[in-house]
Amino acid sequence: MDEHEYIKIAVLDSNIEAQLIESILTEQDIPHRMRSFHDTAYDGLFQVQKGWGTIFAPPSHKEEILEIINTVRSQDQDIE
């Protein structure tokens, strides 16, 4: 699939969340790309304000990815 057909799916909250979701998507062969908001010139300032980064994927996988993100976030809240 052409990367130009990817859309913004969600903003991820942290590096740990991004790593976990990336591993799940890779394991399930779901095409995706992640873009961090980290900017070395500003030493990660934008990540504090906006979240870790954004996940992009084909529109056909949007609901599946959102479900995975919601599951990861709900499990994280159960731990707290």
Stockholm file with secondary structure:
# STOCKHOLM 1.0

chainA/1-80         MDEHEYIKIAVLDSNIEAQLIESILTEQDIPHRMRSFHDTAYDGLFQVQKGWGTIFAPPSHKEEILEIINTVRSQDQDIE
#=GR chainA/1-80 SS CCGGGCEEEEEECCHHHHHHHHHHHHHTTCCCEEEECCCGGGTTHHHHHHCSEEEEECGGGHHHHHHHHHHHHHHHHHHC
#=GC SS_cons        CCGGGCEEEEEECCHHHHHHHHHHHHHTTCCCEEEECCCGGGTTHHHHHHCSEEEEECGGGHHHHHHHHHHHHHHHHHHC
//
